[in-house]
Amino acid sequence: MRILRLQDVISYTGLARSTIYKYVDEGSFPKPVPLGGRSVGWVESEVQTWIKHAIRRRDNA
C-alpha cells in the first residue's frame, strides 16, 4: 500500500489542488489520510479506483 502526497495526486489525476479538495468535500473523491501534524496523503489504490470510475463514466455517457 502506498500513500501519495498532494503533488503526486495532482500529477496522477491532472486536477488542480482546489478541485481535488472540492471533490473531497462533495464526497466524490477519496478522503485524505492524516499523516501527522498538517500532513495528509491519499491511498494510491483509492485514487486509481477513482480514475477507473471516471473512465467508465466517460465510456457510458
MODELLER restraints for C-alpha pairs under 7 A, 6 or more apart:
rsr = mdl.restraints
at = mdl.atoms
rsr.add(forms.Gaussian(group=physical.xy_distance, feature=features.Distance(at['CA:2:A'], at['CA:43:A']), mean=6.06, stdev=0.5))
rsr.add(forms.Gaussian(group=physical.xy_distance, feature=features.Distance(at['CA:2:A'], at['CA:44:A']), mean=5.59, stdev=0.5))
rsr.add(forms.Gaussian(group=physical.xy_distance, feature=features.Distance(at['CA:3:A'], at['CA:41:A']), mean=5.65, stdev=0.5))
rsr.add(forms.Gaussian(group=physical.xy_distance, feature=features.Distance(at['CA:3:A'], at['CA:42:A']), mean=5.37, stdev=0.5))
rsr.add(forms.Gaussian(group=physical.xy_distance, feature=features.Distance(at['CA:3:A'], at['CA:43:A']), mean=4.76, stdev=0.5))
rsr.add(forms.Gaussian(group=physical.xy_distance, feature=features.Distance(at['CA:3:A'], at['CA:44:A']), mean=5.72, stdev=0.5))
rsr.add(forms.Gaussian(group=physical.xy_distance, feature=features.Distance(at['CA:4:A'], at['CA:41:A']), mean=5.23, stdev=0.5))
rsr.add(forms.Gaussian(group=physical.xy_distance, feature=features.Distance(at['CA:4:A'], at['CA:42:A']), mean=5.05, stdev=0.5))
rsr.add(forms.Gaussian(group=physical.xy_distance, feature=features.Distance(at['CA:4:A'], at['CA:43:A']), mean=6.23, stdev=0.5))
rsr.add(forms.Gaussian(group=physical.xy_distance, feature=features.Distance(at['CA:4:A'], at['CA:44:A']), mean=5.89, stdev=0.5))
rsr.add(forms.Gaussian(group=physical.xy_distance, feature=features.Distance(at['CA:5:A'], at['CA:40:A']), mean=6.87, stdev=0.5))
rsr.add(forms.Gaussian(group=physical.xy_distance, feature=features.Distance(at['CA:5:A'], at['CA:41:A']), mean=4.63, stdev=0.5))
rsr.add(forms.Gaussian(group=physical.xy_distance, feature=features.Distance(at['CA:5:A'], at['CA:42:A']), mean=6.49, stdev=0.5))
rsr.add(forms.Gaussian(group=physical.xy_distance, feature=features.Distance(at['CA:6:A'], at['CA:41:A']), mean=6.47, stdev=0.5))
rsr.add(forms.Gaussian(group=physical.xy_distance, feature=features.Distance(at['CA:10:A'], at['CA:16:A']), mean=6.16, stdev=0.5))
rsr.add(forms.Gaussian(group=physical.xy_distance, feature=features.Distance(at['CA:10:A'], at['CA:17:A']), mean=6.73, stdev=0.5))
rsr.add(forms.Gaussian(group=physical.xy_distance, feature=features.Distance(at['CA:23:A'], at['CA:29:A']), mean=5.16, stdev=0.5))
rsr.add(forms.Gaussian(group=physical.xy_distance, feature=features.Distance(at['CA:24:A'], at['CA:30:A']), mean=6.18, stdev=0.5))
rsr.add(forms.Gaussian(group=physical.xy_distance, feature=features.Distance(at['CA:24:A'], at['CA:31:A']), mean=5.72, stdev=0.5))
rsr.add(forms.Gaussian(group=physical.xy_distance, feature=features.Distance(at['CA:29:A'], at['CA:50:A']), mean=6.80, stdev=0.5))
rsr.add(forms.Gaussian(group=physical.xy_distance, feature=features.Distance(at['CA:30:A'], at['CA:46:A']), mean=6.34, stdev=0.5))
rsr.add(forms.Gaussian(group=physical.xy_distance, feature=features.Distance(at['CA:30:A'], at['CA:47:A']), mean=6.70, stdev=0.5))
rsr.add(forms.Gaussian(group=physical.xy_distance, feature=features.Distance(at['CA:32:A'], at['CA:40:A']), mean=5.83, stdev=0.5))
rsr.add(forms.Gaussian(group=physical.xy_distance, feature=features.Distance(at['CA:32:A'], at['CA:41:A']), mean=5.25, stdev=0.5))
rsr.add(forms.Gaussian(group=physical.xy_distance, feature=features.Distance(at['CA:32:A'], at['CA:42:A']), mean=4.75, stdev=0.5))
rsr.add(forms.Gaussian(group=physical.xy_distance, feature=features.Distance(at['CA:33:A'], at['CA:40:A']), mean=5.38, stdev=0.5))
rsr.add(forms.Gaussian(group=physical.xy_distance, feature=features.Distance(at['CA:33:A'], at['CA:41:A']), mean=5.25, stdev=0.5))
rsr.add(forms.Gaussian(group=physical.xy_distance, feature=features.Distance(at['CA:33:A'], at['CA:42:A']), mean=5.83, stdev=0.5))
rsr.add(forms.Gaussian(group=physical.xy_distance, feature=features.Distance(at['CA:34:A'], at['CA:40:A']), mean=4.53, stdev=0.5))
rsr.add(forms.Gaussian(group=physical.xy_distance, feature=features.Distance(at['CA:34:A'], at['CA:41:A']), mean=6.71, stdev=0.5))
rsr.add(forms.Gaussian(group=physical.xy_distance, feature=features.Distance(at['CA:35:A'], at['CA:41:A']), mean=6.82, stdev=0.5))
